[in-house]
Amino acid sequence: MPARLYCFELSHPSQVVRLALEMKGLPFEQRVLPAGLHPALLRLMGFSGGTVPALKLSDGRRLQSSLAITRVLDELVPGEPVLHPSAEVTAAERWAEAELQPSPRRMFRWAAVRQLGVREWVNRLSGLPAPRLSGRLALPIAHAMANHVGADDAGVQRELALLPQRLDRVDELLASGLIGGATFNAADLQVGCSVRVLLSFAQLEPLLAGRPCEAHARRVLPDFPGPSPARLPEEWLP
């Protein structure tokens, strides 16, 4: 029985795990969960928490969070490691998971609360029936998901103010060779998937255009959907 990956359609931490599974050649089935209902569904399936990505292994073990899952994959499957022995690469992976990854998540969830078109777009990509109607009904869920990650005005303005220096750090990691090599490592996946989601914002794409981090993100995750209809206030942009 293959492993089962439970995720959202647009979750970039889930994309990190999907890419890691493919790199390791571990057979898996992907199950997309409806946003908002996922905590209850995951707990019904025996997971201890209510967050995605969540992975159920063939031996019955249940894992959550991209960091925890990538570490177990190297134990399970011999061959080229997803993790990297360098402490500097591990530090880059942890920075990306803790600081870079929440940035586009807060921006997108902020927009989903305020813009029906964003909720409709997500529902259409998820294959839900009547995506516009279900988008209207999903407003309380969007509020709850935004509140969960601090996606309010102040939080999004802070993320946008920090974005230039975070992109500079990604470019520095690429210049140092810690990421961006011929074979991806876990830091490549964490960094690349987060930057790729930033590229789905039409307003942010010019900020990334031509930078090494743009090319790296498109190489790591070439097929991410976009551009999204999410819009941020122009006066907040870097």
C-alpha positions as CSV (number, residue, x, y, z in Angstrom):
1,M,0.0,0.0,0.0
2,P,1.5,3.3,-1.0
3,A,1.9,6.2,1.4
4,R,-0.9,8.8,1.5
5,L,-0.2,12.5,1.4
6,Y,-3.0,14.7,2.6
7,C,-2.7,18.4,1.5
8,F,-4.4,21.5,0.1
9,E,-4.3,22.2,-3.6
10,L,-2.2,25.3,-3.1
11,S,-0.2,24.5,0.0
12,H,3.5,25.1,-0.6
13,P,4.6,23.0,2.4
14,S,2.6,20.2,0.8
15,Q,4.5,20.8,-2.4
16,V,7.8,20.5,-0.5
17,V,6.7,17.0,0.7
18,R,5.4,15.9,-2.7
19,L,8.7,16.8,-4.3
20,A,10.7,15.1,-1.6
21,L,8.6,11.9,-2.1
22,E,9.2,12.0,-5.8
23,M,13.0,12.6,-5.2
24,K,13.1,9.5,-3.0
25,G,11.0,7.4,-5.4
26,L,8.5,6.5,-2.7
27,P,5.1,5.6,-4.1
28,F,2.3,7.7,-2.7
29,E,-1.3,8.8,-3.3
30,Q,-2.2,12.5,-2.9
31,R,-5.5,13.3,-1.3
32,V,-6.6,17.0,-1.4
33,L,-8.6,18.0,1.7
34,P,-11.2,20.8,1.8
35,A,-9.7,23.8,3.6
36,G,-11.4,24.5,6.9
37,L,-12.6,21.0,7.3
38,H,-9.1,19.5,7.3
39,P,-8.4,19.6,11.1
40,A,-11.4,17.5,11.9
41,L,-10.8,15.1,9.0
42,L,-7.2,14.6,9.9
43,R,-8.0,13.8,13.5
44,L,-10.7,11.4,12.4
45,M,-8.0,9.6,10.4
46,G,-5.8,9.3,13.5
47,F,-3.4,12.3,13.1
48,S,-2.5,14.1,16.3
49,G,-2.7,17.6,14.8
50,G,-4.9,19.4,12.3
51,T,-2.4,20.7,9.9
52,V,-1.2,19.8,6.4
53,P,1.0,18.4,4.9
54,A,0.2,15.1,6.6
55,L,1.6,11.8,5.5
56,K,0.4,8.3,6.4
57,L,3.1,5.7,5.7
58,S,2.5,2.1,4.7
59,D,3.5,0.9,8.1
60,G,0.8,3.0,9.7
61,R,2.9,5.8,11.0
62,R,1.4,9.3,10.7
63,L,3.6,12.3,10.2
64,Q,2.9,16.1,10.0
65,S,5.0,19.1,8.9
66,S,7.4,19.3,6.0
67,L,10.4,19.3,8.3
68,A,9.4,16.1,10.2
69,I,8.4,14.3,7.0
70,T,11.6,15.0,5.1
71,R,13.7,13.7,8.0
72,V,11.9,10.4,8.0
73,L,12.1,9.9,4.3
74,D,15.9,9.7,4.4
75,E,15.6,7.0,7.1
76,L,13.1,5.0,5.0
77,V,14.6,5.2,1.5
78,P,18.3,4.7,0.8
79,G,20.1,6.6,-1.9
80,E,20.6,10.3,-2.5
81,P,19.5,12.1,0.7
82,V,16.9,14.8,0.7
83,L,18.7,16.3,3.8
84,H,22.2,17.6,3.6
85,P,25.0,16.9,6.0
86,S,26.0,20.6,6.1
87,A,24.8,22.5,9.2
88,E,24.6,25.6,7.0
89,V,22.1,24.0,4.7
90,T,20.1,22.7,7.6
91,A,20.0,26.3,9.0
92,A,18.8,27.6,5.6
93,E,16.1,25.0,5.6
94,R,14.9,25.9,9.1
95,W,15.0,29.6,8.2
96,A,12.9,29.0,5.1
97,E,10.4,26.9,7.1
98,A,10.1,29.4,9.9
99,E,10.3,32.8,8.2
100,L,10.0,32.6,4.4
101,Q,7.3,30.0,4.2
102,P,4.7,31.9,6.3
103,S,5.1,35.1,4.2
104,P,3.1,34.2,1.1
105,R,0.7,32.2,3.3
106,R,-0.2,35.3,5.2
107,M,-0.6,37.4,2.1
108,F,-2.8,34.9,0.4
109,R,-5.0,34.2,3.3
110,W,-5.4,38.0,3.9
111,A,-6.6,38.3,0.3
112,A,-8.9,35.3,0.6
113,V,-10.8,37.0,3.4
114,R,-11.3,40.2,1.4
115,Q,-11.7,39.0,-2.2
116,L,-14.4,36.6,-3.3
117,G,-12.5,36.0,-6.5
118,V,-9.6,34.4,-4.6
119,R,-11.9,32.0,-2.8
120,E,-13.6,31.2,-6.1
121,W,-10.2,30.5,-7.8
122,V,-9.1,28.2,-5.0
123,N,-12.4,26.3,-5.1
124,R,-12.2,25.9,-8.9
125,L,-8.7,24.6,-8.7
126,S,-9.8,22.2,-5.9
127,G,-12.6,20.9,-8.2
128,L,-15.4,22.0,-5.9
129,P,-18.9,22.4,-7.4
130,A,-20.3,25.9,-7.8
131,P,-17.0,27.5,-6.9
132,R,-18.4,31.1,-6.7
133,L,-21.3,30.0,-4.4
134,S,-19.0,27.9,-2.3
135,G,-16.6,30.8,-2.2
136,R,-19.3,33.0,-0.6
137,L,-20.1,30.3,1.9
138,A,-16.4,29.8,2.7
139,L,-15.9,33.3,4.1
140,P,-16.1,32.2,7.8
141,I,-13.5,29.5,7.0
142,A,-11.3,32.1,5.3
143,H,-11.5,34.3,8.4
144,A,-10.5,31.4,10.7
145,M,-7.6,30.4,8.5
146,A,-6.3,33.9,8.3
147,N,-6.6,34.4,12.0
148,H,-4.7,31.2,12.6
149,V,-1.6,32.6,10.9
150,G,-1.8,36.3,11.8
151,A,-2.9,37.3,8.3
152,D,-4.2,40.8,9.3
153,D,-3.3,44.2,8.0
154,A,-0.3,44.6,10.3
155,G,1.0,41.1,9.6
156,V,0.9,41.5,5.8
157,Q,2.5,44.9,5.9
158,R,5.3,43.5,8.0
159,E,5.8,40.6,5.5
160,L,6.0,43.0,2.6
161,A,8.4,45.3,4.4
162,L,10.7,42.3,5.1
163,L,10.4,40.8,1.6
164,P,13.3,42.5,-0.1
165,Q,15.9,41.4,2.5
166,R,14.5,37.9,2.5
167,L,14.9,37.7,-1.2
168,D,18.4,39.0,-0.9
169,R,19.1,36.2,1.6
170,V,17.8,33.6,-0.9
171,D,20.1,35.1,-3.6
172,E,23.0,34.9,-1.2
173,L,22.3,31.2,-0.5
174,L,22.2,30.5,-4.2
175,A,25.5,32.4,-4.8
176,S,27.1,30.4,-2.0
177,G,26.2,27.1,-3.5
178,L,24.3,26.0,-0.4
179,I,21.2,25.6,-2.6
180,G,20.7,25.6,-6.4
181,G,23.0,22.6,-7.2
182,A,22.4,19.9,-9.7
183,T,20.6,17.8,-7.1
184,F,18.1,19.5,-4.8
185,N,18.2,19.2,-1.1
186,A,15.5,20.0,1.6
187,A,16.6,23.6,1.8
188,D,16.1,23.9,-2.0
189,L,12.6,22.6,-1.7
190,Q,11.6,24.8,1.3
191,V,13.1,28.0,-0.3
192,G,12.0,27.3,-3.9
193,C,8.4,26.4,-3.1
194,S,7.9,29.5,-1.0
195,V,9.4,31.9,-3.6
196,R,7.3,30.2,-6.3
197,V,4.1,31.0,-4.4
198,L,5.3,34.7,-4.2
199,L,5.6,34.6,-8.0
200,S,1.9,33.8,-8.2
201,F,1.1,37.3,-7.0
202,A,1.1,39.5,-10.2
203,Q,2.1,42.5,-8.2
204,L,5.1,40.8,-6.7
205,E,6.4,39.2,-9.9
206,P,8.3,42.4,-11.0
207,L,10.1,42.5,-7.7
208,L,11.5,39.0,-8.4
209,A,12.0,39.3,-12.1
210,G,15.5,38.5,-13.3
211,R,16.7,37.6,-9.8
212,P,18.5,34.2,-9.2
213,C,15.7,33.3,-6.7
214,E,13.1,33.6,-9.5
215,A,14.9,31.1,-11.8
216,H,15.5,28.8,-8.9
217,A,11.9,28.8,-7.8
218,R,10.7,28.1,-11.3
219,R,13.2,25.2,-11.5
220,V,12.1,23.7,-8.2
221,L,8.3,24.1,-8.9
222,P,7.7,24.8,-12.6
223,D,4.0,24.0,-12.7
224,F,2.5,25.9,-9.8
225,P,-0.8,27.6,-10.8
226,G,-1.0,31.3,-11.3
227,P,-1.2,34.1,-11.6
228,S,-3.7,34.2,-8.7
229,P,-6.4,36.9,-8.6
230,A,-5.1,38.0,-5.1
231,R,-4.4,41.7,-4.8
232,L,-2.5,43.6,-2.1
233,P,-2.8,47.3,-1.5
234,E,-0.4,49.2,-3.7
235,E,0.7,51.5,-0.9
236,W,2.0,48.4,1.0
237,L,4.2,47.1,-1.7
238,P,8.0,47.4,-1.3
